[in-house]
Amino acid sequence: MAKTAIIHARTESKLKTEVERIFKSLGLTTTQAVNLFFRQVKIRKGIPFQVEIPNKETLQAFKDSEEGKGLTECKDAEDMFNRLGI
């Protein structure tokens, strides 16, 4: 099917840059990511993920991880599973 519809959306410049960097690491263009999202909405008949407001503990965990606080680095998956006792 021909792709002829155009979507115009405004977002924060920093957010756009960060998200496009993630898309690139996944091998996706922004257009491909938007189309993927649209297809998932169509298939699921709704947003394909939970939309909720994180609690204080989760927000703090996000902040800490972004700042590199409290992180544990593992050599590989085996090391990670050993540390987790799995």
Rosetta blueprint (number, residue, H / E / L):
1 M L
2 A L
3 K L
4 T L
5 A L
6 I L
7 I L
8 H L
9 A L
10 R L
11 T L
12 E L
13 S H
14 K H
15 L H
16 K H
17 T H
18 E H
19 V H
20 E H
21 R H
22 I H
23 F H
24 K H
25 S H
26 L L
27 G L
28 L L
29 T L
30 T H
31 T H
32 Q H
33 A H
34 V H
35 N H
36 L H
37 F H
38 F H
39 R H
40 Q H
41 V H
42 K H
43 I H
44 R H
45 K L
46 G L
47 I L
48 P L
49 F L
50 Q L
51 V L
52 E L
53 I L
54 P L
55 N L
56 K H
57 E H
58 T H
59 L H
60 Q H
61 A H
62 F H
63 K H
64 D H
65 S H
66 E H
67 E L
68 G L
69 K L
70 G L
71 L L
72 T L
73 E L
74 C L
75 K L
76 D L
77 A H
78 E H
79 D H
80 M H
81 F H
82 N H
83 R H
84 L H
85 G L
86 I L
